[in-house]
Amino acid sequence: MAISFGCHGSTWELDYDKECNYLDQIMDTVKEAGFKGIDVQVALLGKYKNQPVKLKEELAKRGLELSALTVPFTWAGESESIEEKAHADYYINFLKHFPGAIMNVPARVGPNREHLLKRQKEIINCANALGKRAFESGVNASFHPASPKTSYFRIKEDYDVMFDLIDRRYLGYTPDAGHIKAGGMNPVDIVRDNLSIIKHVHIKDCSNTYEWRKMGTGDIDFIQMTEILYNANYTGWIMVEEETEEAATNPHKTILDIGKYVQAKLEPILKGYDRLEVK
């Protein structure tokens, strides 16, 4: 596949653990906005949690794909707990129904950044183990760092450790433009410098003062980022999301607005248009 644009469920619900049952509504909005796929945290699966075949049917009715499932983990020890391994394996098997879909795996934010290197090594060791099992089952897993102040992978020094520890045979990397910016880094540079390991992409806008912004109104150069991915022959998903106050109160309108931005500014790049034409 070439690059495709889709939506992440965080625009509707940021809490990874809040069980919701309105995935049909999400799919309808995604289709209306002109996107091609969804990436949802597993708590948003609702009635489809145990019905992957039914989910596949409902996506097909709308001309959509499941691009990824986001499955968060704590990974508090040197190896996965019995419960974490079972949880991971359930969703690896779930994703077998959706060839090409990514298992997007963020580490949960801790209470602090004490014993930082130890925690980072534990987290990536567990993520690598998950990635290996997923790979052996025909599913690609990709690690997703975030930017809250007590996140274990937040700033450049953390990313250096992350890139050093990831087992690239089995585990990819999901750059999240907003979280990269909020961690004091340039998303364009991170993407350009790590193309070989990128398996999935999330984009949301953030300002130079580290505040969430409506897409296209912050300080992230999504046009350049998309150009870099396109010119590198990246063949995967770019998933849009937003964490503004408007997104929290009216995710439907937010996604429709982002759809217009993507259609006007980013999709033309995939047709080989010159940068000057899409500014």
Secondary structure as UniProt FT lines:
FT   STRAND          4..8
FT   HELIX           9..11
FT   TURN            16..17
FT   HELIX           23..32
FT   TURN            33..34
FT   STRAND          37..41
FT   HELIX           42..44
FT   HELIX           46..48
FT   TURN            49..50
FT   HELIX           52..61
FT   TURN            62..63
FT   STRAND          65..70
FT   HELIX           82..95
FT   TURN            96..97
FT   TURN            99..100
FT   STRAND          102..107
FT   TURN            114..115
FT   HELIX           116..136
FT   TURN            137..138
FT   STRAND          140..144
FT   TURN            149..150
FT   HELIX           156..165
FT   TURN            168..170
FT   STRAND          171..173
FT   HELIX           177..182
FT   TURN            183..184
FT   HELIX           187..193
FT   HELIX           195..197
FT   STRAND          201..203
FT   STRAND          205..206
FT   TURN            208..209
FT   STRAND          212..213
FT   TURN            215..216
FT   HELIX           222..231
FT   TURN            232..233
FT   STRAND          237..240
FT   HELIX           245..249
FT   HELIX           251..261
FT   HELIX           262..266
FT   HELIX           267..271
FT   HELIX           275..277
//
